[in-house]
Amino acid sequence: MTTVLEIEGVSKKYGDHEVLIGVDLVVQPGQILGLLGANGAGKTTLVSIAAGLRTADAGRVRIAGVDAVSNPREAQSHMGIAPQELGIYPTLTVADNLGLFARLAGMKGPAVRQRVEQVAELLGLTEKLKKQAVTLSGGQKRRLHTGMAILHRPDVLFLDEPTVGADVQSRAGILAVVRELAQQGSAVVYTTHYMTELEQLDADIAVLQRGRIVASGTIDELVARHSSSKVVLKFDRSAPHLADGDWTVDGNTLVSHAAATDLGPSLVGALTSLGPAAADLTGVELRRASLENAFVAITGDTIEAHGEELKDVVPA
């Protein structure tokens, strides 16, 4: 299978701060790659470099076999990007926004109108085509923003937090478009804080931490390696010890660490063993194995941890 996105040894510093350190990524046609990382991990910088919006200090990027450094114009003809910040023209109509980007992508004549109508239908914007973009809701603006990136059916599509601020309908529409593009052969690099979206897209995952890729694989692979189901029992005093060796005392909590797919029997067994001490329980938590738990195990962070990435200190 031909690789459509190849990132090799990409590094980037802002002053003394290393944002990316020798990052390698390969994405194939039809693949959806979820790029996960806490705030400040380097996701936006990596996407910006891959899309030709910033320059790496070292490494190379190839888009559809084209070197993005030596031949940026040709490389960019193979890609679409929808960054976090909305890039729509508020005083233009929805149709004019889409038509402008269709023409910038080299489309001409009746093909422009045809493609604009197709994209508007895909994203539920047909009834808004004659409306100024400024009149759209936040979710509709986000859909329009995404539509402008996919008009020319790019070989590689970069979506950086594409559903931030979107309503449920808009989020569903964007996910449906991403699936369709992948089915048609586009490679999609998708950054998000919403891990359920990646699960819905059945995406492959790459975890970026402090500028390095620290884990990658399918969701099932990462969950199997780094997450397990647990029962957590919380007490109003120091947690008691259980004879069952599958439980660990952690201050005021008892945590099961047996590999259990059904948490019910584990909970019932613990309550039986606790006897009168069960009266001191203040809470019971069932933690299912999940991508979110795997992420925390891999990085030691929640997805929102740390400060914002140093994207605002890029020289003008």
Secondary structure by P-SEA (a helix, b strand, c coil): ccccbbbcbbbbbccccccccbbbbbbcccbbbbbbbcccccaaaaaaaaaccccccccccccccccccccaaaaaaacccccccccccccccaaaaaaaaaaaaccccaaaaaaaaaaaaaaccccccccccccccaaaaaaaaaaaaccccccbbbbccccccccaaaaaaaaaaaaaaaaabbbbbcccccaaaaaaacbbbbbbccccccccccaaaaaaacbbbbbbbbbcccbbbbccccccccccccccccccccaaaaaaaaaaaaccccccccbbbbbcccaaaaaaaacccccccccccccccccc
